[in-house]
Amino acid sequence: MDKLIFTAVSGAERLLRSQQVHANNLANMDTSGFRASMEVAGNKELAGFGYDDRHLSTMQADTVSTRAGAVRETGRPLDVAIGGQGYLAVQYGDNEAYTRSGEIEIDANGALSVHGRALLGEGGPITLPQHTAVEIGTDGTISVLTEGATQMQVVDKLKLVNAEGAELTKNEAGLIVTRDGAPLAVDPAVGVKPRALEGSNVSAVEEMVATMSLNRSFEIQMRLFKASDSMNEAGNRLIGA
């Protein structure tokens, strides 16, 4: 089989995977703090002997768009929108990962989490004491009003990290991590907007335009595949003649 067929098939496979990336982005348009995945195409040499005139198409879908999403007021005390290139730190196994989703939940024991992952503070996972009110400051400090008290007391501070300049990707759980696995540094300059949430940074228009372009490219790859198959058949007939 001619190497051109391998090239056409690899191109079609990349386009199908690209469609999956954009479909996942569209499916998460309403997910708070969601960061769109970006497709990055490349190529590699086709192994074998002879003149190097054929290459395979490759794609990695773990590049993350870092542009900000729209912020909306919620009025909920445990909701926060992270500013700039900052991220909340959450526990992931024995390590930490990061998220822009500020939908903080609290369980019956006072433990804070984001989508089931323990929320990290300056001293590790955050657990609040019994309280009647809770507030999060613009610098990430968490204050509670305990029963019988008249003033709010600071109990912990959100671990806010800065990802500016870092190469980010997503792990298997969809959380943000650095490409080299190194933890991001805590940055006291990163702030939050209390009682608000940042929406997804997915653009429906951009995703739909990209999807239509991929459809056209896929059709071209299929034509290339058929043309290569026809040339092979013609070559076989010449040899057998």
N, C-alpha and C positions, 0 to 999 in steps of 0.2 A: 504493500500500500504506500502511495506517495506521501512524503512528509507534509505536503500541503494539506492533506486531510487532517493530520494531527493538529496542524496550526489552526485550521477552521474549527475543529471540535473544541480545542482549548479556548478559543475566543468565544464560542457559543456558551461554554460552561461558565466562563467569567461573567458573561452578560446575565446568565440565569442567577448567579450568586449576587450580582449587583442588584438585580430586581428584588431579591430577598432583603438586602440591606435597606433599600428604599421603602419596601412594604413594612418592615419593622419600624422604621422612622414614622411613617404615617400612622401606624397602629398606636404609637405613643405620643401623638400630638397633644393629648389632654393629660399626660402624665407629668405631674409637678417635678420640676428640676431635671427633666430628661434631657440628655445631651445626645444630639443626632450623631449617628455613625457615618463615617465618610469612606467611600470606596477609593482605593489607591491601586491603579493598574501598573503592572510591570511586565517583564519578559524574562525568559531564561532560554538557554541554548537547548536544542533537541539533541540528546545523546546519540552517538553513532559515528560511523566513519564517513568520510567524504567532505565535500566543500560545505562550510558552515553558512548555509543560506536559508535555514528554517529556524524559527524560534516559537516557543510556546508562550501563551498569554497567562499571566498570573494576577492574583488580586488578594489584597489584604483588607479586611473590613473592620479593623480595630483602631482606626484613626478617629479621633473624637473632635467634633466641632465645639469650640469653646466660646462662641458668641453668646451673649446674654439673652435670656427669655424675658417676656413681659412680666412685670410684677403686679399683683393684685392684692388689695386689702382683704383680710379674712376676719379680723377681730378676735381670732382665737389666740389665747395667751401663749400656747406652745408652738405656734407657727412662726417660722423665720425665713426671710429671703436673704441669701448670702450676697455680699457685695463684691464687685471686681472679679478677680480670678481666684477667689477663695472657695474653700470646700469644707463641709463638715466631715469629721473623722468618725468612722464607725468600726466596730470590731468585726473582723472576718477571719475566723479560725484563730490561729495564734498571732496573726498579723493585723494590720489595719487597712481599710480601703476608704474611699471618699465618695461623697454624694453632694449634689446641689439641692436635693429634695429636703425641704425644711419642715415636713409634716411629722413633727415629733409626737410620739405616743408615750403614755405612761401606764404601767401595769399596777396591779393591786399592791405590789411591794414597793412602789415608787421608782422602779427602774425605768429609765428613758430609753427609747429605741426609735429607729427609723426603718420602716418596712421590715420589722423583725430583727434588725441588727442593732446590737447594743450601741448606744451613742456614747462617744468618748469625751471626757473632760480632761482637765489638767492632771488629774490623778488616776485616770482609767475610766471604766464604765461609770456613768452617772446614776446615782440612786438618791432620790429626794426623801427627806424625812416626812412624817405626817404633817400636813399643812392644810390651810384653808384657802390660800391663794398663791399663785406663782407668776413671776414676771421674768422676762429675758431682756436684758439691756442691749443697747446698740453695740457694745463691745463683747457681747456673748456671756456676760455674767448672769447667773441664774439665782434669783432671790425668791425666798418663800416667806409666807406669813404663817407662823405656827400658831396653834390654838392658844389663846390667852395673851399672845404677844400684840404689841401695838405698832411695831415697825418691821419692815421687810428685812430679812437677813440673807446675805450672800452665802450660798452653800457650795457653789462650784462655778466653773467657767467652761463654755464650749471649747473644744479643741478645734480652732480655726486655722487652716493651713493655706498657704499661697502656692498656686500651681503655675504662676507666671514663668514662662521660659522652659517649663518641664514638658517632656514628651509623654502624653497621656494615652492610655488605652483602656479597654474594658475587660474585666475578667469574666469568667463563666457565669457569674451571678449578675452581670450587667453593672457592676460597681466600677467606679473610676480607680485606676491604679497607675503608677508610673511604669513606663515600658521596661526599665531596668529593675523594677521591684523595690527601689529605694523609697523610704518614707519621705513625704513632703514635710518641709519645715514649718513649724508654727510661726505665724506672723501676727503680732499684736495690732498691726495696721488694718487687718481684715475685720470688717464690721458686718453687722446684720441689721435687717429691718424687721423689728418685732411685729407680730400680728399681721404678717403678710407672707405670700408664697410666690416664688418665681415659677412661671409656667415653662413648658417645653420650648426649646429653641428651634423646633422643626418648622420649616416653611412649607405649607401645603403646596403652594405654587411651584416652588423649586423642585419639590419631590415629584410632582406630577409631570413637569417638563422633563426631568431626568428619566422618568419611567417611559415616556413616549419616545425619547431619543434612544433608549436602550432597546425598545421594541423594534425600531427601524434598523438598528445595528444588528440585532439578532436575525432579522430577515436577510440582511446582506451576508451574514456568516453562513446561513443555510444555502444561499445561492452559490457561495464560494465552495461549499461542501459538494453540492451537486455538480458544479463545473469540474472540480477535481476528480470526482467519480467518473464523469463522462470522459475526461482525458485519459484516465487509467484504462477504461474499457477500449478506447480507440487505440491506445498503445498495445494492449493485449492482442487486438485484432491484427495489427501490423506485424507483430512478432509471429503470430500463428499463420500468417498468410504465406 
